[in-house]
Amino acid sequence: MLDRDGFRPNVGIILVNGQNEVFWGKRIREHAWQFPQGGIKFGESPEAAMYRELFEEVGLRPEHVKILGRTRAWLRYEVPKRWIRREWRNTYRGQKQIWFLLRLVGRDCDVCLRASEHPEFDAWRWSDYWVPLEAVIEFKRGVYREALTELARVLFHRHGDRVPKWPGIDGEGA
């Protein structure tokens, strides 16, 4: 399902643990790391898609997490033409995403990368909050920056914590 501009509706998931580290998954049989994400099916709400993707990719159920926030608007990234299947090149441009910030209230052992028949990840780890900006594939970097920046305000200001610095321009934090 594409919108009229060629973007596929999608959800992104930033899952944090008690130390505000983020879940970082390694794509199966690749050396690429990313946050869990996935398409929104026709008639499905972003929140329902998020819970479905969370289970399919990470094996977590609603009782394992608490929603802390979500992005206010769609965030978009374009996929380079060379990565798009030939039959989609004239219609598909990329993803538009609503990002959710979740707190793991379960345990690390609740994570199960083999919860679905088609696993997305073959490894995972907890990383410092801003590490994904340096490690994600280039064409997703802008969306990751927007999502992490917007949701950092929710995560770190909720308890009066200081937002950690990210390696942005002039070393300034979000």
C-alpha positions in Angstrom: 0.0 0.0 0.0 1.6 3.3 -1.1 0.4 6.8 -0.6 -0.1 9.1 -3.7 3.6 10.3 -3.3 5.0 6.8 -3.4 5.7 6.3 0.3 4.7 3.1 2.1 3.2 3.7 5.6 5.4 2.2 8.2 6.2 2.2 11.9 9.5 2.4 13.6 10.3 1.3 17.1 12.8 2.7 19.6 12.8 0.3 22.5 14.8 1.3 25.6 15.8 -0.5 28.7 16.0 0.8 32.3 19.4 2.5 31.5 17.8 4.3 28.5 19.9 2.2 26.1 18.3 1.4 22.8 17.6 -2.0 21.2 19.7 -2.4 18.1 19.0 -5.4 15.8 21.3 -6.9 13.2 19.5 -7.7 9.9 19.5 -11.4 9.2 22.5 -12.5 7.1 23.7 -8.9 6.7 26.1 -6.6 8.5 23.5 -3.9 8.8 21.9 -2.8 12.1 18.6 -1.0 12.6 15.7 -0.4 14.8 12.7 -2.7 14.4 10.3 -1.4 11.8 7.6 -2.6 9.4 4.7 -1.8 7.2 1.2 -0.8 8.3 -1.4 -3.1 6.7 -4.6 -1.7 5.2 -7.1 -0.7 7.9 -4.5 -1.2 10.7 -3.7 1.7 13.1 -0.1 2.7 13.6 -0.2 1.4 17.2 -1.6 -2.0 16.1 1.1 -2.2 13.5 3.7 -1.4 16.1 2.6 -4.2 18.4 2.4 -6.7 15.5 5.9 -5.7 14.3 7.3 -5.8 17.8 6.1 -9.4 18.2 7.2 -10.5 14.7 10.7 -9.0 14.9 11.5 -9.0 18.6 9.1 -11.5 20.1 7.7 -9.0 22.7 4.1 -8.7 23.6 2.2 -5.6 24.8 2.7 -6.6 28.4 6.5 -6.6 28.0 6.6 -2.8 27.1 5.1 0.5 28.0 4.5 3.2 25.4 6.4 6.4 26.4 5.6 8.4 23.3 5.4 8.6 19.5 6.3 11.1 16.8 3.8 13.8 16.1 4.0 13.5 12.3 5.1 11.1 9.6 8.9 11.0 9.0 10.0 10.1 5.5 13.0 8.6 3.8 13.7 7.8 0.2 15.2 4.5 -0.8 18.0 4.8 -3.4 16.8 3.6 -6.8 19.4 0.8 -6.9 17.7 -0.8 -3.8 14.2 -0.7 -5.3 12.9 -3.7 -7.3 12.7 -2.9 -11.0 8.9 -3.4 -11.2 8.4 -0.8 -8.4 10.8 1.9 -9.6 8.2 4.1 -11.2 5.9 4.2 -8.1 7.8 3.4 -4.9 9.9 6.2 -3.3 10.4 5.0 0.2 8.9 4.8 3.7 6.8 7.3 5.8 7.0 6.3 9.4 5.4 7.0 12.8 8.0 6.2 15.4 7.1 4.8 18.9 9.3 5.0 22.0 8.8 2.0 24.2 10.2 1.1 27.6 11.0 -2.6 28.2 9.2 -3.6 31.4 9.8 -7.2 30.8 13.3 -8.9 30.9 16.0 -9.2 28.3 15.2 -13.0 28.1 11.7 -12.1 26.9 13.3 -11.0 23.6 12.9 -13.8 21.0 14.2 -13.1 17.5 12.6 -16.3 16.2 9.0 -15.5 17.1 7.9 -15.4 13.5 8.4 -17.7 10.5 10.4 -15.0 8.7 12.9 -13.5 11.3 14.3 -10.0 10.5 17.2 -10.1 12.9 19.8 -12.7 13.9 21.5 -10.7 16.7 20.7 -7.8 19.0 22.3 -5.6 21.6 21.7 -2.6 23.8 23.5 0.5 22.6 23.9 4.1 23.9 21.0 6.2 22.7 22.7 8.0 19.9 24.9 5.2 18.5 22.3 4.3 15.8 23.0 7.7 14.1 26.5 6.6 13.3 25.7 3.1 12.4 22.5 3.0 10.4 22.6 3.0 6.6 23.0 6.5 5.2 19.6 6.9 3.6 17.8 6.3 6.9 20.1 8.6 8.9 17.9 11.7 8.7 14.8 10.0 9.8 16.7 8.3 12.7 18.0 11.8 13.7 14.5 13.3 13.7 12.9 10.4 15.6 15.6 10.1 18.2 15.7 13.9 18.7 11.9 14.3 19.1 11.6 11.2 21.4 14.7 12.1 23.5 12.7 15.0 24.8 10.0 12.6 26.1 12.5 10.0 27.4 15.0 12.3 29.2 12.8 15.2 30.3 10.2 12.9 31.8 12.3 12.4 35.0 14.3 15.6 34.7 17.3 13.7 33.2 19.7 15.5 31.0 19.5 14.6 27.4 22.8 12.9 26.5 24.9 14.5 23.8 24.9 13.1 20.3 27.7 13.5 17.8 26.0 16.2 15.8 27.2 19.5 14.6 29.6 21.1 17.1 29.0 18.1 19.4 25.7 19.6 20.6 23.1 17.4 22.1 19.5 17.2 21.0 
